[in-house]
């Protein structure tokens, strides 16, 4: 954890619901197998539920996976509502951030380490873009916490003083390593911010802060976490287009599955595991259902 975030927020860090972590691993394994399918296989007949009487195409299995995750999101939200669960104000924008995080993962999932440093003309390489994404997401958590911690201070500085960020990681460092390592670093940053800031209430979100020199509040900065991820997901797409990469239909379908997974995860993200418990069996069951669908999709 960044020392600034640790120093300016109350602990302990609330971890994600364990079933969320299990579902993420199930998704990772499923996606690896989905990428083994080629576009030419998509029109092939698929015996959905093992029933030979139907005429579904194999491509429907991708959409079915997304449907299962979206249905689970609805059931999880209903289960939390039935249990009387009330989201904290801080957890709401952080839930949006995790949905945006999975949209980005969907854009990256089919790439390799070799793609990271391919020159893109005057534009950033993918490694530079990802370093920036992780670094700024880290800054949103840490420096938002700093603004919040000085709520009672009478002054409102035009920017964060240099000494506050002393020891904060350099942007380049957040792009070191393999693509898997960078993506894991992003997950740690987003999860840790949620674990420290998700408990904020409405008064906490109203604390004054700054963003790019503008006077805003803490809630604005938390909402920027999702928006920033979306901005640079678009940049990743633009860079890949500059590099001449044309995604397969399978790549596009896998990306849809990631988006649906993010919507499901968002229902219980940034909540204390004890509070989110009613959603746990629904999330883990959905991950298992998707795995079963993928089992039946693999070409013979």
Secondary structure as a PSIPRED ss2 file (coil, helix, strand):
# PSIPRED VFORMAT (PSIPRED V4.0)

   1 X C   1.000  0.000  0.000
   2 X C   1.000  0.000  0.000
   3 X H   0.000  1.000  0.000
   4 X H   0.000  1.000  0.000
   5 X H   0.000  1.000  0.000
   6 X H   0.000  1.000  0.000
   7 X H   0.000  1.000  0.000
   8 X H   0.000  1.000  0.000
   9 X C   1.000  0.000  0.000
  10 X C   1.000  0.000  0.000
  11 X C   1.000  0.000  0.000
  12 X C   1.000  0.000  0.000
  13 X C   1.000  0.000  0.000
  14 X C   1.000  0.000  0.000
  15 X C   1.000  0.000  0.000
  16 X C   1.000  0.000  0.000
  17 X C   1.000  0.000  0.000
  18 X H   0.000  1.000  0.000
  19 X H   0.000  1.000  0.000
  20 X H   0.000  1.000  0.000
  21 X H   0.000  1.000  0.000
  22 X H   0.000  1.000  0.000
  23 X H   0.000  1.000  0.000
  24 X H   0.000  1.000  0.000
  25 X H   0.000  1.000  0.000
  26 X H   0.000  1.000  0.000
  27 X H   0.000  1.000  0.000
  28 X H   0.000  1.000  0.000
  29 X H   0.000  1.000  0.000
  30 X H   0.000  1.000  0.000
  31 X H   0.000  1.000  0.000
  32 X H   0.000  1.000  0.000
  33 X H   0.000  1.000  0.000
  34 X H   0.000  1.000  0.000
  35 X C   1.000  0.000  0.000
  36 X C   1.000  0.000  0.000
  37 X C   1.000  0.000  0.000
  38 X C   1.000  0.000  0.000
  39 X H   0.000  1.000  0.000
  40 X H   0.000  1.000  0.000
  41 X H   0.000  1.000  0.000
  42 X C   1.000  0.000  0.000
  43 X C   1.000  0.000  0.000
  44 X C   1.000  0.000  0.000
  45 X E   0.000  0.000  1.000
  46 X E   0.000  0.000  1.000
  47 X C   1.000  0.000  0.000
  48 X H   0.000  1.000  0.000
  49 X H   0.000  1.000  0.000
  50 X H   0.000  1.000  0.000
  51 X C   1.000  0.000  0.000
  52 X C   1.000  0.000  0.000
  53 X C   1.000  0.000  0.000
  54 X C   1.000  0.000  0.000
  55 X C   1.000  0.000  0.000
  56 X E   0.000  0.000  1.000
  57 X E   0.000  0.000  1.000
  58 X C   1.000  0.000  0.000
  59 X H   0.000  1.000  0.000
  60 X H   0.000  1.000  0.000
  61 X H   0.000  1.000  0.000
  62 X H   0.000  1.000  0.000
  63 X H   0.000  1.000  0.000
  64 X H   0.000  1.000  0.000
  65 X H   0.000  1.000  0.000
  66 X H   0.000  1.000  0.000
  67 X H   0.000  1.000  0.000
  68 X H   0.000  1.000  0.000
  69 X H   0.000  1.000  0.000
  70 X H   0.000  1.000  0.000
  71 X H   0.000  1.000  0.000
  72 X H   0.000  1.000  0.000
  73 X H   0.000  1.000  0.000
  74 X H   0.000  1.000  0.000
  75 X H   0.000  1.000  0.000
  76 X H   0.000  1.000  0.000
  77 X H   0.000  1.000  0.000
  78 X H   0.000  1.000  0.000
  79 X H   0.000  1.000  0.000
  80 X H   0.000  1.000  0.000
  81 X H   0.000  1.000  0.000
  82 X H   0.000  1.000  0.000
  83 X C   1.000  0.000  0.000
  84 X C   1.000  0.000  0.000
  85 X C   1.000  0.000  0.000
  86 X C   1.000  0.000  0.000
  87 X C   1.000  0.000  0.000
  88 X C   1.000  0.000  0.000
  89 X H   0.000  1.000  0.000
  90 X H   0.000  1.000  0.000
  91 X H   0.000  1.000  0.000
  92 X H   0.000  1.000  0.000
  93 X H   0.000  1.000  0.000
  94 X H   0.000  1.000  0.000
  95 X H   0.000  1.000  0.000
  96 X H   0.000  1.000  0.000
  97 X H   0.000  1.000  0.000
  98 X H   0.000  1.000  0.000
  99 X H   0.000  1.000  0.000
 100 X H   0.000  1.000  0.000
 101 X H   0.000  1.000  0.000
 102 X H   0.000  1.000  0.000
 103 X H   0.000  1.000  0.000
 104 X H   0.000  1.000  0.000
 105 X H   0.000  1.000  0.000
 106 X H   0.000  1.000  0.000
 107 X H   0.000  1.000  0.000
 108 X H   0.000  1.000  0.000
 109 X C   1.000  0.000  0.000
 110 X C   1.000  0.000  0.000
 111 X C   1.000  0.000  0.000
 112 X C   1.000  0.000  0.000
 113 X H   0.000  1.000  0.000
 114 X H   0.000  1.000  0.000
 115 X H   0.000  1.000  0.000
 116 X C   1.000  0.000  0.000
 117 X C   1.000  0.000  0.000
 118 X C   1.000  0.000  0.000
 119 X C   1.000  0.000  0.000
 120 X E   0.000  0.000  1.000
 121 X C   1.000  0.000  0.000
 122 X C   1.000  0.000  0.000
 123 X E   0.000  0.000  1.000
 124 X C   1.000  0.000  0.000
 125 X C   1.000  0.000  0.000
 126 X H   0.000  1.000  0.000
 127 X H   0.000  1.000  0.000
 128 X H   0.000  1.000  0.000
 129 X H   0.000  1.000  0.000
 130 X H   0.000  1.000  0.000
 131 X H   0.000  1.000  0.000
 132 X H   0.000  1.000  0.000
 133 X H   0.000  1.000  0.000
 134 X H   0.000  1.000  0.000
 135 X H   0.000  1.000  0.000
 136 X H   0.000  1.000  0.000
 137 X H   0.000  1.000  0.000
 138 X H   0.000  1.000  0.000
 139 X H   0.000  1.000  0.000
 140 X H   0.000  1.000  0.000
 141 X H   0.000  1.000  0.000
 142 X H   0.000  1.000  0.000
 143 X H   0.000  1.000  0.000
 144 X H   0.000  1.000  0.000
 145 X H   0.000  1.000  0.000
 146 X H   0.000  1.000  0.000
 147 X H   0.000  1.000  0.000
 148 X H   0.000  1.000  0.000
 149 X H   0.000  1.000  0.000
 150 X C   1.000  0.000  0.000
 151 X C   1.000  0.000  0.000
 152 X C   1.000  0.000  0.000
 153 X C   1.000  0.000  0.000
 154 X C   1.000  0.000  0.000
 155 X C   1.000  0.000  0.000
 156 X C   1.000  0.000  0.000
 157 X C   1.000  0.000  0.000
 158 X C   1.000  0.000  0.000
 159 X C   1.000  0.000  0.000
 160 X C   1.000  0.000  0.000
 161 X C   1.000  0.000  0.000
 162 X H   0.000  1.000  0.000
 163 X H   0.000  1.000  0.000
 164 X H   0.000  1.000  0.000
 165 X H   0.000  1.000  0.000
 166 X C   1.000  0.000  0.000
 167 X C   1.000  0.000  0.000
 168 X C   1.000  0.000  0.000
 169 X C   1.000  0.000  0.000
 170 X C   1.000  0.000  0.000
 171 X H   0.000  1.000  0.000
 172 X H   0.000  1.000  0.000
 173 X H   0.000  1.000  0.000
 174 X H   0.000  1.000  0.000
 175 X H   0.000  1.000  0.000
 176 X C   1.000  0.000  0.000
 177 X C   1.000  0.000  0.000
 178 X C   1.000  0.000  0.000
 179 X H   0.000  1.000  0.000
 180 X H   0.000  1.000  0.000
 181 X H   0.000  1.000  0.000
 182 X H   0.000  1.000  0.000
 183 X H   0.000  1.000  0.000
 184 X H   0.000  1.000  0.000
 185 X H   0.000  1.000  0.000
 186 X H   0.000  1.000  0.000
 187 X H   0.000  1.000  0.000
 188 X H   0.000  1.000  0.000
 189 X H   0.000  1.000  0.000
 190 X H   0.000  1.000  0.000
 191 X H   0.000  1.000  0.000
 192 X H   0.000  1.000  0.000
 193 X H   0.000  1.000  0.000
 194 X H   0.000  1.000  0.000
 195 X H   0.000  1.000  0.000
 196 X H   0.000  1.000  0.000
 197 X H   0.000  1.000  0.000
 198 X C   1.000  0.000  0.000
 199 X C   1.000  0.000  0.000
 200 X C   1.000  0.000  0.000
 201 X C   1.000  0.000  0.000
 202 X H   0.000  1.000  0.000
 203 X H   0.000  1.000  0.000
 204 X H   0.000  1.000  0.000
 205 X H   0.000  1.000  0.000
 206 X C   1.000  0.000  0.000
 207 X C   1.000  0.000  0.000
 208 X E   0.000  0.000  1.000
 209 X E   0.000  0.000  1.000
 210 X E   0.000  0.000  1.000
 211 X E   0.000  0.000  1.000
 212 X C   1.000  0.000  0.000
 213 X C   1.000  0.000  0.000
 214 X E   0.000  0.000  1.000
 215 X E   0.000  0.000  1.000
 216 X E   0.000  0.000  1.000
 217 X E   0.000  0.000  1.000
 218 X H   0.000  1.000  0.000
 219 X H   0.000  1.000  0.000
 220 X H   0.000  1.000  0.000
 221 X H   0.000  1.000  0.000
 222 X H   0.000  1.000  0.000
 223 X H   0.000  1.000  0.000
 224 X H   0.000  1.000  0.000
 225 X H   0.000  1.000  0.000
 226 X H   0.000  1.000  0.000
 227 X H   0.000  1.000  0.000
 228 X H   0.000  1.000  0.000
 229 X H   0.000  1.000  0.000
 230 X H   0.000  1.000  0.000
 231 X H   0.000  1.000  0.000
 232 X H   0.000  1.000  0.000
 233 X H   0.000  1.000  0.000
 234 X H   0.000  1.000  0.000
 235 X H   0.000  1.000  0.000
 236 X H   0.000  1.000  0.000
 237 X H   0.000  1.000  0.000
 238 X H   0.000  1.000  0.000
 239 X H   0.000  1.000  0.000
 240 X H   0.000  1.000  0.000
 241 X H   0.000  1.000  0.000
 242 X H   0.000  1.000  0.000
 243 X C   1.000  0.000  0.000
 244 X C   1.000  0.000  0.000
 245 X C   1.000  0.000  0.000
 246 X C   1.000  0.000  0.000
 247 X C   1.000  0.000  0.000
 248 X C   1.000  0.000  0.000
 249 X H   0.000  1.000  0.000
 250 X H   0.000  1.000  0.000
 251 X H   0.000  1.000  0.000
 252 X H   0.000  1.000  0.000
 253 X H   0.000  1.000  0.000
 254 X H   0.000  1.000  0.000
 255 X H   0.000  1.000  0.000
 256 X H   0.000  1.000  0.000
 257 X H   0.000  1.000  0.000
 258 X H   0.000  1.000  0.000
 259 X H   0.000  1.000  0.000
 260 X H   0.000  1.000  0.000
 261 X H   0.000  1.000  0.000
 262 X H   0.000  1.000  0.000
 263 X H   0.000  1.000  0.000
 264 X H   0.000  1.000  0.000
 265 X H   0.000  1.000  0.000
 266 X H   0.000  1.000  0.000
 267 X C   1.000  0.000  0.000
 268 X C   1.000  0.000  0.000
 269 X C   1.000  0.000  0.000
 270 X C   1.000  0.000  0.000
 271 X C   1.000  0.000  0.000
 272 X C   1.000  0.000  0.000
 273 X H   0.000  1.000  0.000
 274 X H   0.000  1.000  0.000
 275 X H   0.000  1.000  0.000
 276 X H   0.000  1.000  0.000
 277 X H   0.000  1.000  0.000
 278 X H   0.000  1.000  0.000
 279 X H   0.000  1.000  0.000
 280 X H   0.000  1.000  0.000
 281 X H   0.000  1.000  0.000
 282 X H   0.000  1.000  0.000
 283 X H   0.000  1.000  0.000
 284 X H   0.000  1.000  0.000
 285 X H   0.000  1.000  0.000
 286 X H   0.000  1.000  0.000
 287 X H   0.000  1.000  0.000
 288 X H   0.000  1.000  0.000
 289 X H   0.000  1.000  0.000
 290 X H   0.000  1.000  0.000
 291 X H   0.000  1.000  0.000
 292 X H   0.000  1.000  0.000
 293 X H   0.000  1.000  0.000
 294 X H   0.000  1.000  0.000
 295 X H   0.000  1.000  0.000
 296 X H   0.000  1.000  0.000
 297 X H   0.000  1.000  0.000
 298 X C   1.000  0.000  0.000
 299 X C   1.000  0.000  0.000
 300 X C   1.000  0.000  0.000
